[in-house]
């Protein structure tokens, strides 16, 4: 059982990391696009973007864990 739990945790961490990188890439692209069009982003918006990305990744991981536990409980019944 420990190997399966570790594997799913690893998959969740990798998924969260990839989502984090993708969202940061998109935000970076929008920042460059905004600078190009003379819109200057406040530095306070950058930590907010990181916070939103982290919350999204954690919630996605929690949903996946809940589905896995529900499936495991059904198989044990």
C-alpha positions in Angstrom: 0.0 0.0 0.0 2.8 2.4 0.8 4.1 2.2 -2.8 0.7 3.1 -4.3 0.3 6.0 -1.9 3.7 7.3 -2.7 3.2 7.0 -6.4 -0.1 8.9 -6.3 1.5 11.6 -4.1 4.3 11.9 -6.6 1.8 12.2 -9.5 0.0 14.9 -7.6 3.2 16.8 -6.9 4.2 16.6 -10.5 0.8 17.7 -11.7 0.8 20.6 -9.3 4.3 21.6 -10.4 3.4 21.5 -14.1 0.2 23.5 -13.5 2.3 26.0 -11.5 4.8 26.3 -14.4 2.1 26.7 -17.0 0.2 29.3 -15.1 3.4 31.3 -14.4 4.3 31.1 -18.1 0.9 32.4 -19.1 1.0 35.2 -16.5 4.5 36.1 -17.7 3.3 36.2 -21.2 0.4 38.5 -20.2 2.9 40.7 -18.3 5.1 41.1 -21.4 2.1 41.8 -23.5 0.9 44.4 -21.0 4.3 46.1 -20.9 4.3 46.2 -24.7 0.9 48.0 -24.6 2.1 50.4 -21.9 0.2 48.7 -19.0 2.5 48.4 -16.0 1.6 45.7 -13.5 2.0 46.4 -9.8 4.4 44.3 -7.8 1.6 43.4 -5.4 -0.1 41.5 -8.2 2.8 39.0 -8.6 2.4 37.4 -5.1 -1.3 37.3 -5.6 -0.8 35.3 -8.9 1.5 32.9 -7.0 -1.1 32.5 -4.3 -3.9 31.8 -6.8 -1.7 29.2 -8.6 -0.8 27.5 -5.3 -4.5 27.4 -4.1 -5.6 26.0 -7.5 -2.9 23.3 -7.5 -3.7 22.2 -3.9 -7.4 22.1 -4.5 -6.9 20.0 -7.6 -4.7 17.6 -5.7 -7.3 17.4 -2.9 -10.0 16.5 -5.4 -7.9 13.8 -6.9 -7.1 12.4 -3.5 -10.8 12.4 -2.5 -11.7 10.5 -5.7 -8.9 8.0 -5.1 -10.1 7.4 -1.5 -13.7 7.0 -2.5 -12.7 4.5 -5.2 -10.6 2.6 -2.6 -13.4 2.5 -0.1 -15.8 1.2 -2.7 -13.4 -1.6 -3.6 -13.0 -2.6 0.0 -16.8 -2.8 0.6 
